[in-house]
Protein backbone atom coordinates (compact mmCIF):
# COMPACT_ATOMS: atom_id res chain seq x y z
CA UNK A 1 0.00 0.00 0.00
CA UNK A 2 1.52 3.33 -1.09
CA UNK A 3 1.05 6.50 1.00
CA UNK A 4 2.72 9.78 1.90
CA UNK A 5 4.78 10.23 5.06
CA UNK A 6 1.95 11.94 6.97
CA UNK A 7 -0.42 9.06 6.29
CA UNK A 8 2.31 6.63 7.34
CA UNK A 9 2.79 8.57 10.59
CA UNK A 10 -0.92 8.37 11.40
CA UNK A 11 -1.02 4.66 10.60
CA UNK A 12 2.01 3.87 12.77
CA UNK A 13 0.75 6.03 15.63
CA UNK A 14 -2.59 4.20 15.60
CA UNK A 15 -0.81 0.82 15.40
CA UNK A 16 1.40 1.65 18.39
CA UNK A 17 -1.61 2.81 20.44
CA UNK A 18 -3.46 -0.42 19.66
CA UNK A 19 -0.46 -2.63 20.41
CA UNK A 20 -0.11 -0.92 23.81
CA UNK A 21 -3.81 -1.31 24.67
CA UNK A 22 -4.37 -3.48 27.77
CA UNK A 23 -7.29 -5.49 29.14
CA UNK A 24 -8.79 -5.16 32.63
CA UNK A 25 -6.01 -7.35 34.04
CA UNK A 26 -3.20 -5.20 32.65
CA UNK A 27 -2.29 -7.64 29.89
CA UNK A 28 -1.66 -6.43 26.35
CA UNK A 29 -4.70 -7.16 24.18
CA UNK A 30 -2.47 -8.34 21.34
CA UNK A 31 0.28 -10.67 22.65
CA UNK A 32 3.83 -9.68 21.77
CA UNK A 33 4.33 -12.59 19.35
CA UNK A 34 1.20 -11.53 17.44
CA UNK A 35 2.25 -7.89 17.15
CA UNK A 36 3.44 -7.63 13.58
CA UNK A 37 6.35 -5.20 13.24
CA UNK A 38 5.73 -2.27 10.91
CA UNK A 39 8.05 -2.11 7.90
CA UNK A 40 8.33 1.39 6.47
CA UNK A 41 9.67 1.09 2.94
CA UNK A 42 10.58 4.36 1.26
CA UNK A 43 13.17 6.40 -0.56
CA UNK A 44 15.95 7.99 1.54
CA UNK A 45 15.38 11.38 3.12
CA UNK A 46 11.55 11.40 3.08
CA UNK A 47 11.32 11.75 6.87
CA UNK A 48 11.02 8.19 8.19
CA UNK A 49 13.17 8.85 11.26
CA UNK A 50 11.56 12.23 11.93
CA UNK A 51 8.04 10.81 12.19
CA UNK A 52 9.20 8.22 14.72
CA UNK A 53 10.43 11.03 16.99
CA UNK A 54 7.12 12.86 16.55
CA UNK A 55 5.07 9.76 17.38
CA UNK A 56 7.08 9.09 20.56
CA UNK A 57 6.66 12.71 21.66
CA UNK A 58 2.93 12.75 20.94
CA UNK A 59 2.25 9.44 22.72
CA UNK A 60 4.59 10.20 25.63
CA UNK A 61 6.58 7.00 25.17
CA UNK A 62 10.26 6.24 24.71
CA UNK A 63 12.16 5.79 21.45
CA UNK A 64 15.29 3.75 20.80
CA UNK A 65 16.70 3.99 17.27
CA UNK A 66 19.32 1.85 15.57
CA UNK A 67 20.68 1.63 12.07
CA UNK A 68 21.11 -2.05 11.30
CA UNK A 69 23.89 -1.44 8.78
CA UNK A 70 26.17 -0.69 11.73
CA UNK A 71 25.61 -4.05 13.40
CA UNK A 72 27.47 -7.31 13.19
CA UNK A 73 26.01 -10.61 14.30
CA UNK A 74 27.84 -10.28 17.61
CA UNK A 75 26.61 -6.77 18.48
CA UNK A 76 23.01 -7.57 17.54
CA UNK A 77 22.77 -11.04 19.09
CA UNK A 78 25.37 -10.80 21.87
CA UNK A 79 28.81 -12.32 22.35
CA UNK A 80 29.19 -16.06 22.98
CA UNK A 81 30.61 -17.39 26.22
CA UNK A 82 30.99 -20.83 27.78
CA UNK A 83 28.56 -21.69 30.57
CA UNK A 84 28.93 -24.73 32.84
CA UNK A 85 25.70 -26.69 33.38
CA UNK A 86 24.90 -29.87 35.29
CA UNK A 87 22.22 -32.29 34.06
CA UNK A 88 21.47 -35.56 35.92
CA UNK A 89 24.72 -35.26 37.79
CA UNK A 90 26.81 -34.75 34.68
CA UNK A 91 28.62 -31.50 33.85
CA UNK A 92 28.49 -29.93 30.41
CA UNK A 93 30.02 -26.85 28.78
CA UNK A 94 27.49 -25.04 26.59
CA UNK A 95 27.51 -21.84 24.54
CA UNK A 96 25.41 -18.92 25.74
CA UNK A 97 25.26 -15.30 24.65
CA UNK A 98 25.58 -11.99 26.42
CA UNK A 99 22.68 -9.58 26.03
CA UNK A 100 22.25 -7.96 22.63
CA UNK A 101 23.49 -4.39 22.45
CA UNK A 102 20.10 -3.40 21.02
CA UNK A 103 18.05 -5.08 23.77
CA UNK A 104 20.44 -3.70 26.41
CA UNK A 105 19.81 -0.17 25.07
CA UNK A 106 16.07 -0.62 25.55
CA UNK A 107 16.53 -1.67 29.18
CA UNK A 108 18.97 1.19 29.75
CA UNK A 109 16.46 3.76 28.46
CA UNK A 110 13.74 2.25 30.66
CA UNK A 111 16.04 2.40 33.68
CA UNK A 112 17.23 5.99 33.15
CA UNK A 113 13.96 7.55 31.95
CA UNK A 114 11.43 5.59 34.02
CA UNK A 115 9.37 5.16 30.85
CA UNK A 116 8.41 1.50 30.46
CA UNK A 117 6.79 1.58 27.01
CA UNK A 118 8.21 2.70 23.72
CA UNK A 119 9.17 2.14 20.12
CA UNK A 120 12.24 0.20 19.02
CA UNK A 121 13.00 1.66 15.60
CA UNK A 122 15.40 -0.33 13.43
CA UNK A 123 16.37 1.52 10.27
CA UNK A 124 17.84 -0.03 7.11
CA UNK A 125 16.72 -3.44 8.31
CA UNK A 126 16.93 -4.83 4.77
CA UNK A 127 20.66 -3.99 4.63
CA UNK A 128 21.82 -6.29 7.42
CA UNK A 129 25.01 -8.30 6.96
CA UNK A 130 24.78 -11.78 5.48
CA UNK A 131 25.68 -13.37 8.83
CA UNK A 132 22.89 -11.51 10.61
CA UNK A 133 20.16 -12.05 8.00
CA UNK A 134 19.01 -15.50 9.25
CA UNK A 135 18.42 -14.08 12.74
CA UNK A 136 16.09 -11.36 11.47
CA UNK A 137 13.23 -13.75 10.78
CA UNK A 138 13.37 -14.99 14.36
CA UNK A 139 13.43 -11.41 15.61
CA UNK A 140 10.51 -10.27 13.46
CA UNK A 141 8.39 -13.23 14.58
CA UNK A 142 9.32 -13.56 18.26
CA UNK A 143 10.92 -10.17 19.12
CA UNK A 144 14.07 -12.01 20.20
CA UNK A 145 17.76 -11.21 19.58
CA UNK A 146 19.81 -14.22 20.59
CA UNK A 147 18.20 -15.47 23.77
CA UNK A 148 16.94 -12.07 24.90
CA UNK A 149 13.49 -10.77 24.13
CA UNK A 150 12.35 -7.21 23.55
CA UNK A 151 10.56 -6.17 26.78
CA UNK A 152 6.77 -6.14 26.83
CA UNK A 153 5.39 -2.73 25.96
CA UNK A 154 7.93 -2.07 23.21
CA UNK A 155 6.59 -1.94 19.67
CA UNK A 156 8.88 -2.81 16.77
CA UNK A 157 8.96 -0.43 13.81
CA UNK A 158 11.44 -1.05 11.02
CA UNK A 159 12.41 0.87 7.90
CA UNK A 160 14.41 0.41 4.75
CA UNK A 161 15.09 1.74 1.26
CA UNK A 162 13.94 0.05 -1.94
CA UNK A 163 16.69 -1.77 -3.89
CA UNK A 164 16.96 0.96 -6.53
CA UNK A 165 18.30 3.39 -3.91
CA UNK A 166 20.75 1.15 -2.09
CA UNK A 167 23.04 -1.53 -3.52
CA UNK A 168 23.28 -3.20 -0.09
CA UNK A 169 19.57 -4.03 0.08
CA UNK A 170 18.67 -7.69 0.53
CA UNK A 171 15.12 -8.43 -0.56
CA UNK A 172 13.05 -10.19 2.10
CA UNK A 173 11.46 -13.51 1.25
CA UNK A 174 7.72 -14.13 1.47
CA UNK A 175 8.03 -15.80 4.87
CA UNK A 176 9.61 -12.66 6.33
CA UNK A 177 7.26 -10.24 4.59
CA UNK A 178 4.28 -12.22 5.85
CA UNK A 179 5.26 -11.32 9.39
CA UNK A 180 5.24 -7.54 8.91
CA UNK A 181 2.83 -4.68 8.24
CA UNK A 182 4.33 -3.14 5.11
CA UNK A 183 3.91 0.58 4.33
CA UNK A 184 5.33 1.93 1.08
CA UNK A 185 6.04 5.65 1.41
CA UNK A 186 6.31 7.99 -1.57
CA UNK A 187 7.76 11.55 -1.49
CA UNK A 188 4.90 14.06 -1.37
CA UNK A 189 5.47 17.80 -1.67
CA UNK A 190 2.18 18.88 -0.07
CA UNK A 191 2.93 16.87 3.06
CA UNK A 192 6.48 18.23 3.21
CA UNK A 193 5.20 21.79 2.76
CA UNK A 194 2.91 21.47 5.79
CA UNK A 195 5.76 20.00 7.82
CA UNK A 196 8.20 22.65 6.60
CA UNK A 197 5.90 25.51 7.56
CA UNK A 198 5.31 24.06 11.01
CA UNK A 199 9.09 23.72 11.46
CA UNK A 200 9.72 27.30 10.24
CA UNK A 201 12.00 26.33 7.40
CA UNK A 202 13.78 29.24 5.74
CA UNK A 203 11.46 31.40 3.63
CA UNK A 204 13.75 31.12 0.60
CA UNK A 205 13.46 27.31 0.70
CA UNK A 206 9.68 27.41 1.06
CA UNK A 207 9.20 29.98 -1.68
CA UNK A 208 11.59 28.31 -4.12
CA UNK A 209 9.81 24.97 -3.74
CA UNK A 210 6.43 26.63 -4.10
CA UNK A 211 7.59 27.88 -7.48
CA UNK A 212 9.39 24.65 -8.45
CA UNK A 213 7.59 21.80 -6.75
CA UNK A 214 9.31 19.18 -8.91
CA UNK A 215 12.64 20.11 -7.30
CA UNK A 216 11.43 18.98 -3.87
CA UNK A 217 12.59 15.39 -4.39
CA UNK A 218 14.86 14.23 -7.20
CA UNK A 219 16.67 10.96 -7.85
CA UNK A 220 18.62 10.79 -11.10
CA UNK A 221 21.54 8.87 -12.55
CA UNK A 222 23.93 11.06 -14.51
CA UNK A 223 27.34 10.60 -16.12
CA UNK A 224 28.83 11.84 -12.83
CA UNK A 225 26.90 9.29 -10.81
CA UNK A 226 23.82 9.55 -8.62
CA UNK A 227 22.20 12.99 -8.42
CA UNK A 228 19.69 13.49 -5.63
CA UNK A 229 17.65 16.01 -3.66
CA UNK A 230 15.70 14.97 -0.55
CA UNK A 231 13.41 16.47 2.05
CA UNK A 232 16.20 15.97 4.59
CA UNK A 233 18.56 17.98 2.39
CA UNK A 234 16.19 20.95 2.19
CA UNK A 235 15.62 20.95 5.95
CA UNK A 236 19.34 20.77 6.73
CA UNK A 237 20.03 23.52 4.19
CA UNK A 238 17.39 25.69 5.85
CA UNK A 239 19.08 25.32 9.25
CA UNK A 240 22.54 26.22 7.97
CA UNK A 241 21.25 29.22 5.99
CA UNK A 242 19.75 30.69 9.16
CA UNK A 243 23.05 30.31 10.99
CA UNK A 244 25.00 31.83 8.07
CA UNK A 245 22.69 34.84 8.14
CA UNK A 246 23.04 35.25 11.91
CA UNK A 247 26.83 35.34 11.53
CA UNK A 248 26.73 37.56 8.42
CA UNK A 249 28.40 34.90 6.25
CA UNK A 250 27.50 34.81 2.57
CA UNK A 251 26.00 31.53 1.36
CA UNK A 252 27.09 30.42 -2.11
CA UNK A 253 26.79 27.46 -4.48
CA UNK A 254 29.52 25.59 -2.62
CA UNK A 255 27.43 25.62 0.55
CA UNK A 256 24.15 24.77 -1.15
CA UNK A 257 25.84 21.92 -3.02
CA UNK A 258 26.72 20.25 0.28
CA UNK A 259 23.02 19.64 0.91
CA UNK A 260 21.44 19.64 -2.56
CA UNK A 261 23.19 17.10 -4.76
CA UNK A 262 21.94 18.26 -8.14
CA UNK A 263 23.94 20.80 -10.15
CA UNK A 264 20.96 22.45 -11.86
CA UNK A 265 18.95 22.87 -8.66
CA UNK A 266 22.02 24.15 -6.80
CA UNK A 267 22.51 26.88 -9.44
CA UNK A 268 18.84 27.83 -9.59
CA UNK A 269 18.26 27.85 -5.84
CA UNK A 270 21.42 29.89 -5.17
CA UNK A 271 20.32 32.45 -7.78
CA UNK A 272 16.86 32.57 -6.18
CA UNK A 273 18.35 32.93 -2.70
CA UNK A 274 20.42 35.91 -3.85
CA UNK A 275 17.29 37.46 -5.35
CA UNK A 276 15.36 36.72 -2.16
CA UNK A 277 17.94 38.65 -0.12
CA UNK A 278 17.87 41.49 -2.64
CA UNK A 279 14.11 41.82 -2.14
CA UNK A 280 14.75 42.06 1.59
CA UNK A 281 16.87 45.15 0.99
CA UNK A 282 14.82 46.67 -1.85
CA UNK A 283 11.52 46.51 -0.01
CA UNK A 284 12.90 47.85 3.28
CA UNK A 285 11.38 44.98 5.28
CA UNK A 286 12.36 46.53 8.62
CA UNK A 287 10.55 49.74 7.72
CA UNK A 288 7.41 47.85 6.69
CA UNK A 289 7.15 46.32 10.17
CA UNK A 290 7.81 49.62 11.89
CA UNK A 291 4.85 51.11 10.01
CA UNK A 292 7.06 53.39 7.90
CA UNK A 293 7.12 51.59 4.57
CA UNK A 294 8.34 53.95 1.82
CA UNK A 295 5.97 54.78 -1.01
CA UNK A 296 8.39 53.11 -3.41
CA UNK A 297 7.75 49.76 -1.67
CA UNK A 298 4.00 50.04 -2.31
CA UNK A 299 4.51 51.03 -5.93
CA UNK A 300 6.96 48.22 -6.62
CA UNK A 301 4.78 45.60 -4.88
CA UNK A 302 1.73 46.62 -6.92
CA UNK A 303 3.64 46.18 -10.19
CA UNK A 304 5.55 43.04 -9.19
CA UNK A 305 5.14 39.73 -10.98
CA UNK A 306 3.92 36.54 -9.32
CA UNK A 307 7.40 35.27 -8.38
CA UNK A 308 8.39 38.55 -6.76
CA UNK A 309 5.09 38.85 -4.90
CA UNK A 310 5.46 35.34 -3.57
CA UNK A 311 9.02 36.05 -2.43
CA UNK A 312 7.94 39.27 -0.72
CA UNK A 313 5.08 37.57 1.10
CA UNK A 314 7.45 34.79 2.12
CA UNK A 315 9.84 37.33 3.65
CA UNK A 316 7.06 39.10 5.52
CA UNK A 317 5.33 35.96 6.79
CA UNK A 318 8.60 34.31 7.80
CA UNK A 319 9.61 37.31 9.91
CA UNK A 320 6.30 37.77 11.70
CA UNK A 321 6.00 34.02 12.40
CA UNK A 322 9.37 33.99 14.18
CA UNK A 323 8.45 37.00 16.30
CA UNK A 324 5.05 35.61 17.29
CA UNK A 325 6.59 32.22 18.10
CA UNK A 326 9.07 33.80 20.53
CA UNK A 327 6.24 35.69 22.25
CA UNK A 328 4.04 32.61 22.58
CA UNK A 329 6.98 30.67 24.07
CA UNK A 330 7.52 33.44 26.62
CA UNK A 331 3.83 33.27 27.51
CA UNK A 332 4.02 29.49 27.92
CA UNK A 333 6.97 29.85 30.28
CA UNK A 334 5.01 32.22 32.52
CA UNK A 335 1.79 30.22 32.47
CA UNK A 336 3.75 27.06 33.36
CA UNK A 337 5.70 28.81 36.12
CA UNK A 338 2.68 30.36 37.81
CA UNK A 339 1.17 27.24 39.50
CA UNK A 340 4.67 26.14 40.52
CA UNK A 341 5.33 29.50 42.18
CA UNK A 342 1.94 29.44 43.89
CA UNK A 343 2.97 26.11 45.40
CA UNK A 344 6.16 27.78 46.64
CA UNK A 345 4.12 30.59 48.19
CA UNK A 346 1.67 28.25 49.95
CA UNK A 347 4.35 25.95 51.35
CA UNK A 348 5.76 26.41 54.83
CA UNK A 349 9.23 25.36 53.74
CA UNK A 350 11.92 27.96 52.96
CA UNK A 351 11.44 29.60 49.57
CA UNK A 352 14.95 28.74 48.43
CA UNK A 353 14.46 25.06 49.30
CA UNK A 354 11.18 24.95 47.38
CA UNK A 355 12.76 26.62 44.35
CA UNK A 356 15.62 24.14 44.38
CA UNK A 357 13.10 21.28 44.55
CA UNK A 358 11.15 22.74 41.61
CA UNK A 359 14.36 23.19 39.66
CA UNK A 360 15.53 19.66 40.43
CA UNK A 361 12.14 18.22 39.46
CA UNK A 362 12.14 20.09 36.13
CA UNK A 363 15.72 19.00 35.38
CA UNK A 364 14.80 15.40 36.11
CA UNK A 365 11.67 15.55 33.94
CA UNK A 366 13.61 17.02 31.01
CA UNK A 367 16.40 14.48 31.39
CA UNK A 368 13.92 11.60 31.51
CA UNK A 369 12.26 12.78 28.31
CA UNK A 370 15.63 13.38 26.66
CA UNK A 371 16.83 9.91 27.63
CA UNK A 372 13.58 8.41 26.36
CA UNK A 373 14.06 10.19 23.02
CA UNK A 374 10.72 11.95 23.50
CA UNK A 375 11.83 15.54 24.18
CA UNK A 376 10.55 18.00 21.58
CA UNK A 377 12.48 21.15 20.68
CA UNK A 378 9.67 23.29 22.11
CA UNK A 379 9.69 21.44 25.44
CA UNK A 380 13.45 21.88 25.54
CA UNK A 381 13.24 25.65 24.96
CA UNK A 382 10.47 26.13 27.53
CA UNK A 383 12.22 23.91 30.06
CA UNK A 384 15.55 25.72 29.78
CA UNK A 385 13.85 29.09 30.24
CA UNK A 386 12.15 27.82 33.41
CA UNK A 387 15.40 26.43 34.79
CA UNK A 388 17.08 29.78 34.16
CA UNK A 389 14.28 31.56 36.07
CA UNK A 390 14.70 29.25 39.08
CA UNK A 391 18.49 29.64 39.00
CA UNK A 392 18.27 33.47 38.85
CA UNK A 393 15.81 33.59 41.77
CA UNK A 394 17.97 31.28 43.91
CA UNK A 395 21.01 33.45 43.15
CA UNK A 396 19.15 36.65 44.16
CA UNK A 397 17.93 35.07 47.41
CA UNK A 398 21.48 33.98 48.26
CA UNK A 399 22.78 37.50 47.60
CA UNK A 400 20.03 39.11 49.72
CA UNK A 401 20.63 36.83 52.73
CA UNK A 402 17.27 37.76 54.26
CA UNK A 403 16.51 34.51 56.12
CA UNK A 404 12.88 35.66 55.93
CA UNK A 405 10.25 33.76 53.98
CA UNK A 406 8.16 36.79 52.97
CA UNK A 407 11.19 38.76 51.86
CA UNK A 408 12.50 35.79 49.87
CA UNK A 409 9.18 35.26 48.10
CA UNK A 410 9.03 38.98 47.35
CA UNK A 411 12.23 38.46 45.31
CA UNK A 412 10.54 35.67 43.37
CA UNK A 413 7.38 37.72 42.82
CA UNK A 414 9.39 40.69 41.60
CA UNK A 415 11.25 38.50 39.08
CA UNK A 416 7.96 37.00 37.86
CA UNK A 417 6.26 40.41 37.60
CA UNK A 418 9.20 41.77 35.62
CA UNK A 419 8.88 38.88 33.16
CA UNK A 420 5.14 39.45 32.98
CA UNK A 421 5.59 43.17 32.32
CA UNK A 422 8.20 42.43 29.66
CA UNK A 423 5.79 39.98 28.01
CA UNK A 424 2.98 42.55 28.03
CA UNK A 425 5.29 45.07 26.36
CA UNK A 426 6.37 42.48 23.82
CA UNK A 427 2.76 41.52 23.05
CA UNK A 428 1.82 45.16 22.38
CA UNK A 429 4.87 45.54 20.15
CA UNK A 430 4.05 42.40 18.14
CA UNK A 431 0.43 43.46 17.74
CA UNK A 432 1.62 46.80 16.37
CA UNK A 433 3.99 45.05 13.96
CA UNK A 434 1.20 42.69 12.91
CA UNK A 435 -1.02 45.73 12.29
CA UNK A 436 1.73 47.33 10.18
CA UNK A 437 1.99 44.14 8.13
CA UNK A 438 -1.76 44.01 7.46
CA UNK A 439 -1.72 47.72 6.55
CA UNK A 440 1.08 47.21 4.04
CA UNK A 441 -0.46 44.14 2.40
CA UNK A 442 -3.87 45.81 2.17
CA UNK A 443 -2.50 49.02 0.68
CA UNK A 444 -0.15 47.19 -1.73
CA UNK A 445 -2.43 44.37 -2.87
CA UNK A 446 -5.92 45.02 -1.54
CA UNK A 447 -7.95 41.97 -0.51
CA UNK A 448 -6.47 39.76 -3.18
CA UNK A 449 -4.53 36.51 -3.03
CA UNK A 450 -1.73 38.09 -1.01
CA UNK A 451 -4.11 38.99 1.85
CA UNK A 452 -5.65 35.53 1.66
CA UNK A 453 -2.15 34.01 1.81
CA UNK A 454 -1.28 36.07 4.90
CA UNK A 455 -4.49 35.05 6.68
CA UNK A 456 -3.98 31.41 5.76
CA UNK A 457 -0.39 31.31 7.01
CA UNK A 458 -1.34 32.95 10.30
CA UNK A 459 -4.18 30.46 10.72
CA UNK A 460 -2.41 27.20 9.90
CA UNK A 461 0.81 27.95 11.77
CA UNK A 462 0.43 26.74 15.35
CA UNK A 463 2.27 29.56 17.13
CA UNK A 464 0.72 32.48 15.20
CA UNK A 465 -2.74 30.95 15.64
CA UNK A 466 -2.06 30.65 19.38
CA UNK A 467 -0.83 34.26 19.55
CA UNK A 468 -4.03 35.52 17.95
CA UNK A 469 -6.18 33.29 20.18
CA UNK A 470 -4.37 34.50 23.32
CA UNK A 471 -3.89 38.18 22.57
CA UNK A 472 -6.20 38.96 19.66
CA UNK A 473 -5.74 40.89 16.43
CA UNK A 474 -8.38 43.32 15.17
CA UNK A 475 -6.84 43.29 11.70
CA UNK A 476 -6.91 39.49 11.48
CA UNK A 477 -10.54 39.35 12.60
CA UNK A 478 -11.63 42.15 10.27
CA UNK A 479 -9.99 40.84 7.09
CA UNK A 480 -10.70 37.22 7.88
CA UNK A 481 -14.40 37.84 8.49
CA UNK A 482 -14.72 40.08 5.44
CA UNK A 483 -13.01 37.63 3.11
CA UNK A 484 -15.10 34.76 4.46
CA UNK A 485 -18.30 36.77 3.82
CA UNK A 486 -17.11 37.76 0.35
CA UNK A 487 -16.24 34.16 -0.47
CA UNK A 488 -19.68 32.98 0.65
CA UNK A 489 -21.36 35.74 -1.39
CA UNK A 490 -19.45 34.61 -4.48
CA UNK A 491 -20.54 31.03 -3.85
CA UNK A 492 -24.18 32.09 -3.49
CA UNK A 493 -24.03 34.08 -6.72
CA UNK A 494 -22.67 31.02 -8.52
CA UNK A 495 -25.42 28.88 -7.04
CA UNK A 496 -28.05 31.38 -8.23
CA UNK A 497 -26.55 31.45 -11.70
CA UNK A 498 -26.76 27.68 -11.86
CA UNK A 499 -30.42 27.59 -10.84
CA UNK A 500 -32.65 26.25 -13.57
CA UNK A 501 -36.43 25.84 -13.67
Secondary structure, DSSP 8 states (H G I E B T S, - for coil): -EE-HHHHHHHHHHHHHHHT-B-TTS-BSS-GGG--EEEEEE-TTSSHHHHHHHHHHHHT-EEEEEEGGG--HHHHH--EEEEEEEETTEEEEEEEE---HHHHHHHHHHHHH----EEEEEESGGG--HHHHHHHHHHHHH-EETTEE--TTEEEEEEE--GGG-TT-----HHHHTTEEEEEE---HHHHHHHHHHTT--HHHHHHHHH-GGGSSEEEEETTEEEEE-HHHHHHHHHHHHHHHHHT----HHHHTTT-B-HHHHHHHHHHHHHHHHHHHHTTHHHHHTT---HHHHHHHHH--HHHHHHHHHHHHHHHHHHHHHHHHHHHHHHHHHHHHHHHHH-SS-HHHHHHHHHHHHHHHHHHHHHHT---HHHHHHHHHHHHHHHHHHHHHHHH----HHHHHHHHHHHHHHHHHHHHHHHHHHHHHHHHHHHHHHHHH-SSHHHHHHHHHHHHSHHHHHHHHHH--HHHHHHHHHHHHHHHHHHHHHHHHT---
